[in-house]
Amino acid sequence: MSMKNASDGIIRVVNKGLFMPRPRNKQDLLKAGEEYYAKLIEMADGMSEKEMNTEFDFSGDPSKKERHWGRDKNLRDIWVHLYEWHRMLLEFVDTNLNKGGNAPFLPEPYTWKTYGDMNVEYWKKHQKTSLADARKMFEKSHKDVMKLAESLSEEQLFTKGMYPWVGGSVLGSYFVSCLSSHYDWAMKKLKAHKKNCA
């Protein structure tokens, strides 16, 4: 997931085969966030016992070369990954909007070239987190991010140049990337795992 080009692109609803344009206003951001969340929860809740108990293994698919395909081993790893990105967004907005900071989105020492290393650190951090706790953490952080998005105006979210600390993008693109786009990523991974288990 890259914030550098977060204002472009198409989001695909994996389990329905529908195409949805990337949200470009507050109403669409909130709608997509809730719809993709519901679809992800539905997909996770529909996992069979075999799918839940089989470790993710995408090594047999040469098209799955990105680092994350080898990192996440189960549903817990997906929940905590999404949770950590929610937490980063919440801290980013709080530091810069509420506390007058000018902090980058990614915590030091990470950059957009090295954020894969950060994701591995988050993965390591949560290896003793239970599946149930990971789900609760994700559900709460989703609600917190949605509540924050609801509290911001259309202008705050989608006016280019509104905040220098978002770079050349808009604040709303960070929300889209941490909500619907990231949930789409998670559904693609779960769909691939389900296929492997069939």
FIBANU-684205 format. One record per atom (N, C-alpha, C): residue in one letter; atom name; residue number from 1; x, y, z. Coordinates in pm, whole numbers, padded with zeros to 5 digits. Example, Ala and Ser with C-alpha at 12.3 -4.5 7.8 and 13.67 -1.06 7.14 Angstrom:
BEGIN
TISE residu atome num   east  north     up
TISE      A     N   1  01319 -00569  00780
TISE      A    CA   1  01230 -00450  00780
TISE      A     C   1  01320 -00330  00780
TISE      S     N   2  01285 -00225  00708
TISE      S    CA   2  01367 -00106  00714
TISE      S     C   2  01290  00003  00787
//
This chain:
BEGIN
TISE residu atome num   east  north     up
TISE      M     N   1  00085 -00118  00000
TISE      M    CA   1  00000  00000  00000
TISE      M     C   1  00089  00123  00000
TISE      S     N   2  00068  00211 -00092
TISE      S    CA   2  00150  00331 -00101
TISE      S     C   2  00064  00454 -00090
TISE      M     N   3  00103  00545 -00002
TISE      M    CA   3  00031  00670  00012
TISE      M     C   3  00073  00768 -00097
TISE      K     N   4  00188  00743 -00160
TISE      K    CA   4  00238  00836 -00260
TISE      K     C   4  00142  00851 -00377
TISE      N     N   5  00076  00744 -00413
TISE      N    CA   5 -00020  00754 -00523
TISE      N     C   5 -00158  00712 -00476
TISE      A     N   6 -00188  00746 -00350
TISE      A    CA   6 -00312  00701 -00289
TISE      A     C   6 -00435  00769 -00347
TISE      S     N   7 -00420  00879 -00419
TISE      S    CA   7 -00538  00946 -00472
TISE      S     C   7 -00580  00892 -00608
TISE      D     N   8 -00506  00795 -00660
TISE      D    CA   8 -00539  00737 -00789
TISE      D     C   8 -00586  00594 -00772
TISE      G     N   9 -00646  00540 -00876
TISE      G    CA   9 -00669  00396 -00878
TISE      G     C   9 -00813  00354 -00862
TISE      I     N  10 -00831  00225 -00873
TISE      I    CA  10 -00961  00162 -00862
TISE      I     C  10 -00952  00059 -00750
TISE      I     N  11 -01058  00050 -00672
TISE      I    CA  11 -01068 -00051 -00568
TISE      I     C  11 -01161 -00159 -00621
TISE      R     N  12 -01124 -00284 -00604
TISE      R    CA  12 -01209 -00393 -00650
TISE      R     C  12 -01267 -00466 -00530
TISE      V     N  13 -01399 -00485 -00530
TISE      V    CA  13 -01461 -00566 -00427
TISE      V     C  13 -01441 -00711 -00468
TISE      V     N  14 -01355 -00780 -00395
TISE      V    CA  14 -01311 -00912 -00435
TISE      V     C  14 -01423 -01014 -00439
TISE      N     N  15 -01499 -01027 -00330
TISE      N    CA  15 -01593 -01137 -00323
TISE      N     C  15 -01724 -01110 -00397
TISE      K     N  16 -01744 -00994 -00453
TISE      K    CA  16 -01863 -00967 -00532
TISE      K     C  16 -01829 -00942 -00678
TISE      G     N  17 -01700 -00922 -00709
TISE      G    CA  17 -01660 -00899 -00846
TISE      G     C  17 -01701 -00762 -00898
TISE      L     N  18 -01729 -00668 -00809
TISE      L    CA  18 -01770 -00534 -00849
TISE      L     C  18 -01650 -00440 -00851
TISE      F     N  19 -01663 -00334 -00928
TISE      F    CA  19 -01558 -00233 -00930
TISE      F     C  19 -01615 -00105 -00872
TISE      M     N  20 -01538 -00041 -00787
TISE      M    CA  20 -01582  00082 -00722
TISE      M     C  20 -01471  00184 -00736
TISE      P     N  21 -01502  00303 -00787
TISE      P    CA  21 -01398  00405 -00796
TISE      P     C  21 -01344  00441 -00658
TISE      R     N  22 -01218  00476 -00654
TISE      R    CA  22 -01157  00516 -00527
TISE      R     C  22 -01232  00639 -00474
TISE      P     N  23 -01272  00637 -00346
TISE      P    CA  23 -01345  00752 -00290
TISE      P     C  23 -01268  00883 -00305
TISE      R     N  24 -01339  00986 -00348
TISE      R    CA  24 -01279  01117 -00367
TISE      R     C  24 -01355  01225 -00292
TISE      N     N  25 -01447  01183 -00203
TISE      N    CA  25 -01517  01278 -00116
TISE      N     C  25 -01550  01207  00015
TISE      K     N  26 -01591  01284  00113
TISE      K    CA  26 -01616  01229  00247
TISE      K     C  26 -01725  01123  00246
TISE      Q     N  27 -01834  01150  00179
TISE      Q    CA  27 -01945  01055  00177
TISE      Q     C  27 -01901  00920  00121
TISE      D     N  28 -01828  00922  00010
TISE      D    CA  28 -01782  00796 -00051
TISE      D     C  28 -01677  00727  00036
TISE      L     N  29 -01593  00806  00103
TISE      L    CA  29 -01492  00749  00192
TISE      L     C  29 -01560  00671  00304
TISE      L     N  30 -01660  00733  00369
TISE      L    CA  30 -01729  00668  00480
TISE      L     C  30 -01807  00546  00432
TISE      K     N  31 -01872  00558  00318
TISE      K    CA  31 -01949  00446  00263
TISE      K     C  31 -01857  00328  00229
TISE      A     N  32 -01748  00357  00159
TISE      A    CA  32 -01655  00250  00122
TISE      A     C  32 -01591  00187  00245
TISE      G     N  33 -01557  00270  00344
TISE      G    CA  33 -01498  00217  00467
TISE      G     C  33 -01588  00116  00534
TISE      E     N  34 -01716  00149  00545
TISE      E    CA  34 -01810  00058  00609
TISE      E     C  34 -01842 -00064  00523
TISE      E     N  35 -01858 -00043  00393
TISE      E    CA  35 -01891 -00156  00305
TISE      E     C  35 -01777 -00257  00298
TISE      Y     N  36 -01655 -00210  00284
TISE      Y    CA  36 -01541 -00301  00276
TISE      Y     C  36 -01516 -00370  00410
TISE      Y     N  37 -01538 -00297  00518
TISE      Y    CA  37 -01526 -00356  00652
TISE      Y     C  37 -01626 -00471  00666
TISE      A     N  38 -01751 -00446  00630
TISE      A    CA  38 -01855 -00549  00641
TISE      A     C  38 -01820 -00670  00555
TISE      K     N  39 -01770 -00648  00435
TISE      K    CA  39 -01735 -00759  00345
TISE      K     C  39 -01617 -00839  00401
TISE      L     N  40 -01519 -00769  00459
TISE      L    CA  40 -01404 -00838  00518
TISE      L     C  40 -01448 -00922  00638
TISE      I     N  41 -01531 -00865  00724
TISE      I    CA  41 -01580 -00940  00841
TISE      I     C  41 -01660 -01062  00795
TISE      E     N  42 -01744 -01043  00695
TISE      E    CA  42 -01824 -01154  00642
TISE      E     C  42 -01733 -01264  00587
TISE      M     N  43 -01629 -01225  00515
TISE      M    CA  43 -01537 -01324  00458
TISE      M     C  43 -01463 -01398  00569
TISE      A     N  44 -01417 -01326  00670
TISE      A    CA  44 -01345 -01389  00782
TISE      A     C  44 -01437 -01482  00860
TISE      D     N  45 -01559 -01436  00885
TISE      D    CA  45 -01654 -01519  00961
TISE      D     C  45 -01697 -01642  00883
TISE      G     N  46 -01683 -01638  00752
TISE      G    CA  46 -01721 -01752  00668
TISE      G     C  46 -01610 -01853  00647
TISE      M     N  47 -01496 -01832  00712
TISE      M    CA  47 -01384 -01926  00694
TISE      M     C  47 -01417 -02059  00762
TISE      S     N  48 -01385 -02167  00693
TISE      S    CA  48 -01408 -02301  00748
TISE      S     C  48 -01305 -02331  00855
TISE      E     N  49 -01328 -02439  00927
TISE      E    CA  49 -01232 -02482  01029
TISE      E     C  49 -01096 -02511  00964
TISE      K     N  50 -01100 -02575  00848
TISE      K    CA  50 -00975 -02606  00777
TISE      K     C  50 -00901 -02477  00740
TISE      E     N  51 -00976 -02379  00688
TISE      E    CA  51 -00914 -02251  00649
TISE      E     C  51 -00856 -02178  00770
TISE      M     N  52 -00924 -02187  00883
TISE      M    CA  52 -00876 -02121  01004
TISE      M     C  52 -00752 -02190  01060
TISE      N     N  53 -00744 -02320  01046
TISE      N    CA  53 -00635 -02397  01106
TISE      N     C  53 -00518 -02424  01013
TISE      T     N  54 -00530 -02384  00888
TISE      T    CA  54 -00422 -02404  00791
TISE      T     C  54 -00341 -02275  00780
TISE      E     N  55 -00210 -02287  00797
TISE      E    CA  55 -00123 -02171  00785
TISE      E     C  55 -00123 -02120  00641
TISE      F     N  56 -00123 -01988  00627
TISE      F    CA  56 -00114 -01930  00493
TISE      F     C  56  00017 -01973  00428
TISE      D     N  57  00008 -02016  00304
TISE      D    CA  57  00129 -02053  00230
TISE      D     C  57  00105 -02022  00082
TISE      F     N  58  00167 -01916  00035
TISE      F    CA  58  00151 -01874 -00104
TISE      F     C  58  00278 -01899 -00184
TISE      S     N  59  00369 -01980 -00130
TISE      S    CA  59  00499 -02003 -00194
TISE      S     C  59  00486 -02073 -00329
TISE      G     N  60  00377 -02142 -00352
TISE      G    CA  60  00358 -02212 -00479
TISE      G     C  60  00308 -02124 -00592
TISE      D     N  61  00278 -01999 -00562
TISE      D    CA  61  00226 -01907 -00664
TISE      D     C  61  00333 -01804 -00698
TISE      P     N  62  00399 -01818 -00814
TISE      P    CA  62  00507 -01725 -00849
TISE      P     C  62  00460 -01580 -00870
TISE      S     N  63  00329 -01560 -00886
TISE      S    CA  63  00281 -01422 -00905
TISE      S     C  63  00275 -01345 -00773
TISE      K     N  64  00284 -01416 -00663
TISE      K    CA  64  00275 -01352 -00531
TISE      K     C  64  00416 -01330 -00475
TISE      K     N  65  00482 -01228 -00531
TISE      K    CA  65  00622 -01202 -00498
TISE      K     C  65  00641 -01099 -00387
TISE      E     N  66  00537 -01013 -00365
TISE      E    CA  66  00553 -00909 -00264
TISE      E     C  66  00578 -00972 -00127
TISE      R     N  67  00653 -00902 -00046
TISE      R    CA  67  00699 -00953  00083
TISE      R     C  67  00584 -00998  00173
TISE      H     N  68  00471 -00928  00169
TISE      H    CA  68  00362 -00960  00261
TISE      H     C  68  00303 -01099  00238
TISE      W     N  69  00318 -01155  00117
TISE      W    CA  69  00264 -01288  00091
TISE      W     C  69  00335 -01393  00174
TISE      G     N  70  00459 -01370  00207
TISE      G    CA  70  00533 -01463  00291
TISE      G     C  70  00529 -01429  00439
TISE      R     N  71  00488 -01308  00471
TISE      R    CA  71  00488 -01261  00610
TISE      R     C  71  00369 -01314  00689
TISE      D     N  72  00250 -01287  00642
TISE      D    CA  72  00130 -01321  00719
TISE      D     C  72  00101 -01470  00710
TISE      K     N  73  00077 -01532  00825
TISE      K    CA  73  00057 -01677  00831
TISE      K     C  73 -00085 -01717  00868
TISE      N     N  74 -00166 -01620  00911
TISE      N    CA  74 -00301 -01653  00958
TISE      N     C  74 -00385 -01526  00967
TISE      L     N  75 -00511 -01544  01004
TISE      L    CA  75 -00604 -01433  01013
TISE      L     C  75 -00561 -01333  01120
TISE      R     N  76 -00505 -01382  01230
TISE      R    CA  76 -00455 -01292  01335
TISE      R     C  76 -00356 -01192  01278
TISE      D     N  77 -00267 -01239  01191
TISE      D    CA  77 -00165 -01151  01133
TISE      D     C  77 -00229 -01042  01048
TISE      I     N  78 -00337 -01073  00981
TISE      I    CA  78 -00407 -00971  00901
TISE      I     C  78 -00473 -00869  00993
TISE      W     N  79 -00544 -00918  01098
TISE      W    CA  79 -00610 -00823  01190
TISE      W     C  79 -00509 -00727  01252
TISE      V     N  80 -00396 -00778  01299
TISE      V    CA  80 -00301 -00688  01367
TISE      V     C  80 -00233 -00594  01268
TISE      H     N  81 -00212 -00638  01146
TISE      H    CA  81 -00155 -00550  01044
TISE      H     C  81 -00249 -00432  01019
TISE      L     N  82 -00376 -00460  01000
TISE      L    CA  82 -00474 -00354  00978
TISE      L     C  82 -00484 -00263  01100
TISE      Y     N  83 -00482 -00322  01218
TISE      Y    CA  83 -00486 -00245  01343
TISE      Y     C  83 -00367 -00148  01352
TISE      E     N  84 -00248 -00197  01323
TISE      E    CA  84 -00129 -00112  01335
TISE      E     C  84 -00133  00005  01237
TISE      W     N  85 -00186 -00018  01117
TISE      W    CA  85 -00198  00093  01021
TISE      W     C  85 -00306  00191  01063
TISE      H     N  86 -00413  00143  01124
TISE      H    CA  86 -00512  00234  01182
TISE      H     C  86 -00446  00320  01289
TISE      R     N  87 -00370  00254  01376
TISE      R    CA  87 -00305  00325  01487
TISE      R     C  87 -00210  00433  01433
TISE      M     N  88 -00136  00400  01328
TISE      M    CA  88 -00046  00499  01268
TISE      M     C  88 -00123  00619  01216
TISE      L     N  89 -00235  00594  01149
TISE      L    CA  89 -00316  00703  01096
TISE      L     C  89 -00370  00790  01209
TISE      L     N  90 -00422  00728  01314
TISE      L    CA  90 -00476  00804  01427
TISE      L     C  90 -00368  00891  01491
TISE      E     N  91 -00250  00837  01508
TISE      E    CA  91 -00138  00913  01566
TISE      E     C  91 -00092  01025  01472
TISE      F     N  92 -00088  00996  01343
TISE      F    CA  92 -00047  01094  01243
TISE      F     C  92 -00139  01216  01246
TISE      V     N  93 -00269  01192  01247
TISE      V    CA  93 -00364  01303  01248
TISE      V     C  93 -00360  01376  01382
TISE      D     N  94 -00355  01302  01492
TISE      D    CA  94 -00353  01366  01624
TISE      D     C  94 -00229  01454  01640
TISE      T     N  95 -00113  01401  01604
TISE      T    CA  95  00012  01476  01618
TISE      T     C  95  00012  01603  01534
TISE      N     N  96 -00032  01591  01411
TISE      N    CA  96 -00022  01704  01318
TISE      N     C  96 -00140  01800  01323
TISE      L     N  97 -00259  01749  01339
TISE      L    CA  97 -00377  01834  01336
TISE      L     C  97 -00409  01892  01474
TISE      N     N  98 -00400  01808  01576
TISE      N    CA  98 -00440  01852  01710
TISE      N     C  98 -00325  01908  01794
TISE      K     N  99 -00203  01865  01765
TISE      K    CA  99 -00089  01908  01846
TISE      K     C  99  00007  01998  01771
TISE      G     N 100 -00031  02035  01649
TISE      G    CA 100  00051  02129  01572
TISE      G     C 100  00185  02077  01527
TISE      G     N 101  00197  01946  01514
TISE      G    CA 101  00324  01887  01472
TISE      G     C 101  00341  01889  01321
TISE      N     N 102  00451  01832  01278
TISE      N    CA 102  00479  01817  01135
TISE      N     C 102  00547  01682  01114
TISE      A     N 103  00484  01578  01173
TISE      A    CA 103  00543  01444  01170
TISE      A     C 103  00505  01371  01041
TISE      P     N 104  00594  01288  00990
TISE      P    CA 104  00561  01206  00872
TISE      P     C 104  00464  01095  00912
TISE      F     N 105  00398  01037  00814
TISE      F    CA 105  00304  00928  00841
TISE      F     C 105  00376  00807  00898
TISE      L     N 106  00485  00768  00835
TISE      L    CA 106  00561  00652  00881
TISE      L     C 106  00650  00691  00998
TISE      P     N 107  00652  00609  01102
TISE      P    CA 107  00740  00640  01216
TISE      P     C 107  00887  00624  01177
TISE      E     N 108  00972  00704  01240
TISE      E    CA 108  01116  00691  01216
TISE      E     C 108  01161  00554  01264
TISE      P     N 109  01254  00491  01198
TISE      P    CA 109  01338  00540  01089
TISE      P     C 109  01286  00500  00951
TISE      Y     N 110  01159  00461  00940
TISE      Y    CA 110  01107  00402  00817
TISE      Y     C 110  01072  00506  00711
TISE      T     N 111  01086  00462  00586
TISE      T    CA 111  01051  00544  00470
TISE      T     C 111  00962  00458  00381
TISE      W     N 112  00914  00517  00270
TISE      W    CA 112  00832  00439  00179
TISE      W     C 112  00914  00330  00109
TISE      K     N 113  01047  00339  00115
TISE      K    CA 113  01132  00233  00059
TISE      K     C 113  01153  00120  00160
TISE      T     N 114  01136  00150  00289
TISE      T    CA 114  01167  00051  00393
TISE      T     C 114  01046  00013  00479
TISE      Y     N 115  00927  00056  00442
TISE      Y    CA 115  00813  00029  00528
TISE      Y     C 115  00781 -00121  00539
TISE      G     N 116  00830 -00201  00445
TISE      G    CA 116  00814 -00346  00457
TISE      G     C 116  00881 -00398  00583
TISE      D     N 117  00995 -00339  00619
TISE      D    CA 117  01063 -00377  00743
TISE      D     C 117  00978 -00342  00864
TISE      M     N 118  00911 -00227  00858
TISE      M    CA 118  00822 -00186  00967
TISE      M     C 118  00709 -00287  00982
TISE      N     N 119  00652 -00330  00869
TISE      N    CA 119  00543 -00428  00875
TISE      N     C 119  00589 -00559  00937
TISE      V     N 120  00712 -00600  00910
TISE      V    CA 120  00766 -00721  00972
TISE      V     C 120  00781 -00701  01122
TISE      E     N 121  00822 -00582  01165
TISE      E    CA 121  00833 -00554  01309
TISE      E     C 121  00696 -00561  01376
TISE      Y     N 122  00595 -00509  01310
TISE      Y    CA 122  00458 -00519  01364
TISE      Y     C 122  00416 -00666  01373
TISE      W     N 123  00451 -00743  01271
TISE      W    CA 123  00419 -00886  01271
TISE      W     C 123  00485 -00955  01391
TISE      K     N 124  00612 -00927  01412
TISE      K    CA 124  00685 -00987  01525
TISE      K     C 124  00623 -00946  01658
TISE      K     N 125  00587 -00820  01669
TISE      K    CA 125  00531 -00764  01793
TISE      K     C 125  00405 -00839  01837
TISE      H     N 126  00329 -00891  01742
TISE      H    CA 126  00200 -00949  01773
TISE      H     C 126  00195 -01101  01765
TISE      Q     N 127  00308 -01168  01763
TISE      Q    CA 127  00305 -01313  01751
TISE      Q     C 127  00244 -01382  01873
TISE      K     N 128  00234 -01312  01985
TISE      K    CA 128  00170 -01371  02104
TISE      K     C 128  00030 -01313  02127
TISE      T     N 129 -00015 -01227  02038
TISE      T    CA 129 -00150 -01174  02047
TISE      T     C 129 -00246 -01283  02001
TISE      S     N 130 -00353 -01304  02077
TISE      S    CA 130 -00450 -01408  02039
TISE      S     C 130 -00534 -01361  01921
TISE      L     N 131 -00594 -01456  01852
TISE      L    CA 131 -00684 -01423  01740
TISE      L     C 131 -00799 -01337  01790
TISE      A     N 132 -00857 -01374  01904
TISE      A    CA 132 -00971 -01298  01958
TISE      A     C 132 -00932 -01155  01993
TISE      D     N 133 -00815 -01138  02056
TISE      D    CA 133 -00770 -01002  02091
TISE      D     C 133 -00739 -00921  01966
TISE      A     N 134 -00678 -00986  01866
TISE      A    CA 134 -00645 -00916  01742
TISE      A     C 134 -00773 -00867  01674
TISE      R     N 135 -00876 -00948  01674
TISE      R    CA 135 -01003 -00909  01613
TISE      R     C 135 -01063 -00790  01688
TISE      K     N 136 -01061 -00794  01820
TISE      K    CA 136 -01115 -00684  01901
TISE      K     C 136 -01037 -00555  01876
TISE      M     N 137 -00905 -00566  01869
TISE      M    CA 137 -00821 -00450  01844
TISE      M     C 137 -00855 -00388  01708
TISE      F     N 138 -00868 -00474  01607
TISE      F    CA 138 -00902 -00427  01473
TISE      F     C 138 -01040 -00362  01470
TISE      E     N 139 -01139 -00427  01531
TISE      E    CA 139 -01275 -00371  01530
TISE      E     C 139 -01279 -00234  01597
TISE      K     N 140 -01208 -00221  01709
TISE      K    CA 140 -01206 -00091  01780
TISE      K     C 140 -01133  00014  01698
TISE      S     N 141 -01019 -00022  01641
TISE      S    CA 141 -00943  00078  01565
TISE      S     C 141 -01019  00120  01440
TISE      H     N 142 -01094  00027  01379
TISE      H    CA 142 -01177  00064  01264
TISE      H     C 142 -01279  00169  01307
TISE      K     N 143 -01346  00145  01418
TISE      K    CA 143 -01446  00242  01468
TISE      K     C 143 -01381  00376  01497
TISE      D     N 144 -01261  00374  01555
TISE      D    CA 144 -01191  00498  01588
TISE      D     C 144 -01155  00577  01463
TISE      V     N 145 -01109  00507  01359
TISE      V    CA 145 -01073  00574  01233
TISE      V     C 145 -01198  00630  01165
TISE      M     N 146 -01305  00553  01166
TISE      M    CA 146 -01430  00601  01105
TISE      M     C 146 -01484  00722  01181
TISE      K     N 147 -01477  00718  01312
TISE      K    CA 147 -01524  00831  01393
TISE      K     C 147 -01442  00956  01364
TISE      L     N 148 -01311  00938  01351
TISE      L    CA 148 -01224  01051  01318
TISE      L     C 148 -01259  01106  01179
TISE      A     N 149 -01278  01019  01082
TISE      A    CA 149 -01315  01064  00947
TISE      A     C 149 -01447  01140  00950
TISE      E     N 150 -01543  01090  01026
TISE      E    CA 150 -01673  01157  01036
TISE      E     C 150 -01660  01296  01097
TISE      S     N 151 -01562  01313  01188
TISE      S    CA 151 -01545  01441  01258
TISE      S     C 151 -01479  01548  01171
TISE      L     N 152 -01416  01507  01063
TISE      L    CA 152 -01347  01601  00975
TISE      L     C 152 -01439  01647  00862
TISE      S     N 153 -01416  01768  00818
TISE      S    CA 153 -01499  01824  00710
TISE      S     C 153 -01453  01772  00574
TISE      E     N 154 -01538  01791  00475
TISE      E    CA 154 -01503  01758  00336
TISE      E     C 154 -01374  01830  00296
TISE      E     N 155 -01365  01957  00335
TISE      E    CA 155 -01247  02038  00300
TISE      E     C 155 -01122  01982  00367
TISE      Q     N 156 -01131  01947  00495
TISE      Q    CA 156 -01016  01892  00566
TISE      Q     C 156 -00968  01762  00502
TISE      L     N 157 -01061  01683  00454
TISE      L    CA 157 -01026  01552  00399
TISE      L     C 157 -00980  01558  00254
TISE      F     N 158 -01040  01646  00172
TISE      F    CA 158 -01018  01635  00028
TISE      F     C 158 -00974  01764 -00041
TISE      T     N 159 -00930  01864  00033
TISE      T    CA 159 -00877  01984 -00031
TISE      T     C 159 -00725  01972 -00040
TISE      K     N 160 -00675  01971 -00162
TISE      K    CA 160 -00530  01961 -00185
TISE      K     C 160 -00461  02086 -00131
TISE      G     N 161 -00351  02066 -00062
TISE      G    CA 161 -00276  02177 -00007
TISE      G     C 161 -00327  02226  00127
TISE      M     N 162 -00431  02162  00180
TISE      M    CA 162 -00490  02203  00308
TISE      M     C 162 -00390  02189  00423
TISE      Y     N 163 -00315  02079  00419
TISE      Y    CA 163 -00217  02052  00524
TISE      Y     C 163 -00082  02019  00460
TISE      P     N 164  00021  02094  00492
TISE      P    CA 164  00153  02065  00433
TISE      P     C 164  00207  01929  00474
TISE      W     N 165  00167  01878  00590
TISE      W    CA 165  00220  01751  00640
TISE      W     C 165  00165  01629  00568
TISE      V     N 166  00072  01645  00474
TISE      V    CA 166  00027  01530  00394
TISE      V     C 166  00100  01522  00261
TISE      G     N 167  00197  01611  00241
TISE      G    CA 167  00272  01607  00116
TISE      G     C 167  00186  01657  00001
TISE      G     N 168  00200  01600 -00115
TISE      G    CA 168  00126  01645 -00232
TISE      G     C 168 -00011  01583 -00246
TISE      S     N 169 -00055  01512 -00144
TISE      S    CA 169 -00182  01442 -00150
TISE      S     C 169 -00288  01517 -00069
TISE      V     N 170 -00394  01447 -00034
TISE      V    CA 170 -00497  01501  00054
TISE      V     C 170 -00509  01407  00173
TISE      L     N 171 -00554  01460  00286
TISE      L    CA 171 -00566  01378  00407
TISE      L     C 171 -00659  01260  00385
TISE      G     N 172 -00765  01280  00308
TISE      G    CA 172 -00859  01172  00283
TISE      G     C 172 -00796  01051  00218
TISE      S     N 173 -00691  01070  00140
TISE      S    CA 173 -00626  00955  00075
TISE      S     C 173 -00563  00862  00177
TISE      Y     N 174 -00517  00916  00289
TISE      Y    CA 174 -00462  00832  00395
TISE      Y     C 174 -00572  00746  00457
TISE      F     N 175 -00690  00805  00475
TISE      F    CA 175 -00803  00730  00529
TISE      F     C 175 -00846  00620  00432
TISE      V     N 176 -00857  00653  00305
TISE      V    CA 176 -00896  00554  00205
TISE      V     C 176 -00796  00439  00206
TISE      S     N 177 -00668  00471  00211
TISE      S    CA 177 -00564  00368  00206
TISE      S     C 177 -00566  00279  00330
TISE      C     N 178 -00601  00334  00445
TISE      C    CA 178 -00605  00255  00568
TISE      C     C 178 -00739  00188  00593
TISE      L     N 179 -00839  00224  00515
TISE      L    CA 179 -00972  00164  00529
TISE      L     C 179 -01000  00075  00408
TISE      S     N 180 -01076  00124  00312
TISE      S    CA 180 -01125  00038  00203
TISE      S     C 180 -01014 -00026  00121
TISE      S     N 181 -00910  00048  00088
TISE      S    CA 181 -00801 -00011  00008
TISE      S     C 181 -00730 -00122  00083
TISE      H     N 182 -00709 -00101  00212
TISE      H    CA 182 -00640 -00201  00292
TISE      H     C 182 -00730 -00323  00315
TISE      Y     N 183 -00859 -00299  00329
TISE      Y    CA 183 -00951 -00411  00348
TISE      Y     C 183 -00960 -00493  00220
TISE      D     N 184 -00952 -00427  00107
TISE      D    CA 184 -00949 -00497 -00021
TISE      D     C 184 -00825 -00586 -00029
TISE      W     N 185 -00712 -00533  00012
TISE      W    CA 185 -00587 -00610  00018
TISE      W     C 185 -00606 -00734  00105
TISE      A     N 186 -00667 -00716  00222
TISE      A    CA 186 -00688 -00828  00314
TISE      A     C 186 -00781 -00934  00252
TISE      M     N 187 -00886 -00889  00185
TISE      M    CA 187 -00978 -00984  00122
TISE      M     C 187 -00911 -01063  00010
TISE      K     N 188 -00824 -00998 -00064
TISE      K    CA 188 -00750 -01070 -00169
TISE      K     C 188 -00665 -01181 -00108
TISE      K     N 189 -00604 -01150  00006
TISE      K    CA 189 -00520 -01250  00072
TISE      K     C 189 -00606 -01365  00125
TISE      L     N 190 -00718 -01334  00187
TISE      L    CA 190 -00806 -01439  00238
TISE      L     C 190 -00863 -01523  00124
TISE      K     N 191 -00899 -01457  00016
TISE      K    CA 191 -00953 -01530 -00100
TISE      K     C 191 -00847 -01627 -00154
TISE      A     N 192 -00722 -01583 -00164
TISE      A    CA 192 -00614 -01669 -00212
TISE      A     C 192 -00593 -01786 -00117
TISE      H     N 193 -00603 -01760  00013
TISE      H    CA 193 -00586 -01867  00113
TISE      H     C 193 -00699 -01969  00101
TISE      K     N 194 -00822 -01919  00086
TISE      K    CA 194 -00937 -02009  00070
TISE      K     C 194 -00918 -02098 -00054
TISE      K     N 195 -00869 -02039 -00159
TISE      K    CA 195 -00844 -02115 -00283
TISE      K     C 195 -00741 -02224 -00258
TISE      N     N 196 -00635 -02192 -00182
TISE      N    CA 196 -00531 -02290 -00151
TISE      N     C 196 -00586 -02405 -00067
TISE      C     N 197 -00687 -02377  00016
TISE      C    CA 197 -00742 -02478  00105
TISE      C     C 197 -00847 -02566  00037
TISE      A     N 198 -00893 -02523 -00079
TISE      A    CA 198 -01003 -02596 -00147
TISE      A     C 198 -00956 -02732 -00198
//
